[in-house]
Amino acid sequence: MVKKVNKNDLDKKVGKWCGITGSWRDSNSHLRNDVKRIVKWILRRGDGIVTGGSLGVDYYATDIVLEEGNPKNQLKIYLPNKIDEFLSYYGDCFDRLPKDRIISREQADEISKQLFEIHRRFPEVIYDRSRFSKSYERSYYERNQKVVDVSDELYAFHVDGSKGVQDTIDKAIVKEIPVHVYRYEIKKPNWADGVLYEEFNIRKKKIRGKKFVTFKTSKK
């Protein structure tokens, strides 16, 4: 759902841009609630978010901006390649043999609907210029760099040690911007709701002699 934007808000300047990165394969209610809470807080303070346009965390964060923020001035989406090629990739993920599918038809439809609606109403917030014609690891990692390049700080929702999310975290550390990491274990067996949800906060922890990083690992 895309809310109607107030004309008086169209020219408001964003304070700073907050990169959002997160896993797309696995999620649960705890992760989704954290994304919702943090993105709402970012929007309320007058800042904007930068996402990579993927399923999972990117999709949840973008949806919140569409519902409660001002997409024209509070949203930037960087894709790993042209939007039509990017959405074709998601379609291919579903069209594989059932045993090889990594997303559902519902997920493929959701991301397509969201990005097409944004492209129709706010085309200026989608950045899909890329030297890559297809979606694969190198194109995603280059997309991660673009997200970091335009971000003033990074919020990472890190599930099961995702390599892609870690790549974005590492790039933000090199840039020396504030990094806030929320870690989740979803695939581990024998845990209630499939998640280790223990919250603790380590502030001002140096990583590789670079920037202070905030860690939050959640536990129920």
MARPABA-271528 format. One record per residue (C-alpha): residue number from 1; x, y, z. Coordinates in Angstrom, 3 decimals, padded with zeros to 6 digits. Each point is the difference from the previous one (the first is absolute). Layout:
     i       east      north         up
   NUM          X          Y          Z
...
***
This chain:
     i       east      north         up
     1    000.000    000.000    000.000
     2    001.311    003.455   -000.935
     3   -001.392    002.877    001.978
     4   -000.888    003.336   -001.582
     5    002.893    002.410    000.426
     6   -000.793    003.414    001.440
     7    001.025    002.683   -002.495
     8    001.488    002.031    002.851
     9    002.454   -002.823    000.679
    10    001.379   -000.349   -003.511
    11    002.791    002.516    000.409
    12    001.048   -000.881    003.537
    13    003.687   -000.783    000.314
    14    001.123   -003.249    001.613
    15    002.381    000.300    002.937
    16    002.139   -003.016   -000.845
    17   -000.210   -003.256   -001.913
    18   -000.063   -003.307    001.856
    19    001.020   -003.099   -001.901
    20   -002.098   -003.100    000.692
    21    001.462   -003.425   -000.687
    22   -001.338   -003.392    000.946
    23   -000.462   -003.606   -000.923
    24   -002.704   -000.895   -002.504
    25   -000.210   -003.780    000.306
    26   -001.103   -000.378    003.625
    27   -001.964    002.176    002.398
    28   -002.379   -000.231    002.942
    29   -002.325    002.255    001.960
    30    002.812    001.291    002.229
    31    002.091    001.178   -002.937
    32   -002.996    001.563   -001.759
    33   -001.034    001.839    003.169
    34    003.534    001.325    000.462
    35    000.115    001.276   -003.592
    36   -003.390    001.662    000.417
    37    000.952    001.661    003.287
    38    003.349    001.310   -001.220
    39   -001.186    001.235   -003.403
    40   -002.937    001.813    001.611
    41    002.427    001.659    002.411
    42    002.260    001.070   -002.887
    43   -002.946    001.497   -001.881
    44   -001.354    001.825    003.046
    45    003.288    001.750    000.603
    46   -000.073    001.291   -003.585
    47    002.621   -002.280   -001.550
    48   -000.244   -002.261   -003.043
    49    000.902   -003.592   -000.776
    50    002.059   -001.643   -002.740
    51   -000.734   -003.608   -000.960
    52    001.092   -002.542   -002.576
    53   -003.487   -000.834   -001.265
    54    000.080   -003.667    000.968
    55   -002.471   -002.246    001.796
    56    000.068   -000.318    003.777
    57    001.397    002.935    001.967
    58    000.207    002.340   -003.008
    59   -003.613   -000.745   -000.887
    60   -001.252    000.507    003.589
    61    001.877    003.286    000.415
    62   -001.180    001.342   -003.359
    63   -003.596   -000.931    000.775
    64    000.120    002.048    003.213
    65    001.229    003.067   -001.891
    66   -002.829   -000.433   -002.510
    67   -002.578   -000.222    002.776
    68    001.264    002.568    002.489
    69    002.713    002.132   -001.565
    70    000.590    002.221   -003.002
    71    001.463   -002.295   -002.685
    72    000.985    002.894   -002.256
    73    002.348    001.423    002.628
    74    000.594   -002.870    002.434
    75    000.784   -002.952   -002.250
    76    002.821   -001.069   -002.296
    77    000.142   -003.447   -001.580
    78    003.195   -001.260   -001.633
    79   -000.427   -003.081   -002.189
    80    002.797   -002.319   -001.194
    81   -001.134    000.421   -003.621
    82   -002.847    001.379   -002.103
    83   -003.388   -000.334    001.664
    84   -001.438   -002.250   -002.730
    85    002.977   -002.362    000.205
    86   -000.132    000.074    003.797
    87   -003.675   -000.995    000.101
    88    000.569   -002.613   -002.687
    89    002.545   -001.595    002.330
    90   -002.637   -000.377    002.717
    91   -002.346   -001.567   -002.508
    92    002.725   -002.458   -000.993
    93    000.509   -000.910    003.663
    94   -003.625   -001.147    000.175
    95   -000.170   -001.629   -003.411
    96    002.606   -002.613    000.913
    97   -000.947   -003.566    000.877
    98   -001.806   -000.124    003.377
    99    002.981   -001.572    001.790
   100    002.276    002.820   -001.227
   101   -002.302    002.942    000.745
   102    001.346    002.497    002.496
   103   -003.007    002.356    000.094
   104   -003.751   -000.435   -000.255
   105   -002.328    001.351   -002.681
   106   -001.413    002.326    002.646
   107    003.472    001.429    000.712
   108    000.723    000.484   -003.710
   109   -003.317    001.809   -000.422
   110    000.537    002.176    003.102
   111    003.391    001.370   -001.025
   112   -001.157    000.545   -003.587
   113   -003.113    001.878    001.111
   114    001.950    002.154    002.449
   115    002.744    001.038   -002.422
   116   -002.370    000.582   -002.932
   117   -002.200    002.229    002.157
   118    003.010    001.998    001.183
   119    001.340    000.260   -003.540
   120   -003.389    001.266   -001.177
   121   -000.493    002.613    002.734
   122    003.536    000.912    001.079
   123    002.399   -001.052   -002.787
   124    002.661    002.404    001.247
   125    000.597   -002.063    003.159
   126    001.067   -003.121   -001.923
   127    003.639   -000.173   -001.078
   128    000.553   -002.914   -002.368
   129    002.969    001.068   -002.083
   130    002.504   -002.848    000.070
   131    002.768   -001.518   -002.074
   132   -001.561   -003.398    000.657
   133   -002.799   -001.384   -002.144
   134   -000.868   -002.882    002.318
   135   -000.475   -000.552    003.734
   136    002.821   -001.969    001.586
   137    002.460    000.382    002.881
   138    002.232    002.682   -001.541
   139   -002.947    002.196   -000.973
   140   -001.472   -000.261    003.503
   141    003.302    000.834    001.674
   142    000.419    003.039   -002.244
   143   -003.573    001.003    000.910
   144    000.992   -000.283    003.676
   145    002.809    002.476   -000.608
   146   -002.387    002.479   -001.579
   147   -002.323   -000.226    003.016
   148    002.926    000.702    002.319
   149    001.333    002.825   -002.189
   150   -003.176    002.065    000.434
   151   -000.679   -000.919    003.652
   152    000.938    001.997    003.091
   153   -000.494   -003.032    002.245
   154   -000.947   -003.651   -000.409
   155   -002.580   -002.247    001.678
   156    000.735   -003.673   -000.643
   157   -002.426   -002.829    000.795
   158    002.357   -002.957   -000.143
   159   -001.584   -003.460   -000.192
   160    002.073   -003.173    000.373
   161    003.251    001.740   -000.939
   162   -001.168    000.995   -003.506
   163    003.042    000.708   -002.189
   164   -001.774    002.732   -001.963
   165   -000.987    001.906    003.137
   166    003.510   -000.435    001.398
   167    001.394    001.428   -003.241
   168   -002.113    003.151    000.474
   169    001.061    000.271    003.652
   170    003.669   -000.274   -000.979
   171   -000.367    002.688   -002.658
   172   -001.674    002.347    002.501
   173    002.785   -000.599    002.520
   174    002.584    000.907   -002.638
   175   -001.926    003.197   -000.715
   176    000.012    000.666    003.777
   177   -003.688    000.737    000.418
   178   -002.058   -001.137    003.032
   179   -001.087   -003.633   -000.363
   180   -002.839   -001.543    002.027
   181   -000.108   -003.797   -000.261
   182   -002.994   -002.100    001.072
   183    000.853   -003.704   -000.051
   184   -002.449   -002.891   -000.260
   185    000.312   -003.777   -000.014
   186   -002.981   -001.485   -001.805
   187    001.103   -003.358   -001.376
   188    001.351   -001.368    003.279
   189   -002.006   -003.003    001.309
   190   -001.662   -000.488    003.372
   191   -000.722    003.672    000.660
   192   -003.459    001.412    000.597
   193   -001.347    001.495   -003.215
   194    003.261   -001.012   -001.677
   195    001.828    003.057    001.298
   196    002.532    000.835    002.654
   197   -001.309    003.343    001.170
   198    002.238    001.501    002.670
   199    000.463    003.740   -000.002
   200    003.178    001.579    001.133
   201    001.782    003.174   -000.958
   202    003.717    000.479   -000.489
   203    000.729    003.651   -000.579
   204    003.203    001.524   -001.310
   205    001.571   -003.284   -001.027
   206    002.879    000.423   -002.451
   207    000.047   -002.233   -003.042
   208    003.298   -000.315   -001.855
   209    001.107    003.297    001.471
   210   -002.655    001.793   -002.022
   211   -003.345    001.336    001.173
   212   -002.044   -000.615    003.105
   213   -002.686   -002.578   -000.653
   214   -003.152   -000.714    002.004
   215   -001.037   -003.645    000.265
   216   -003.444   -001.197    000.996
   217   -000.676   -003.714    000.057
   218   -003.554   -000.846    000.851
   219   -001.364   -002.786    002.166
   220   -003.441   -000.985    001.218
***
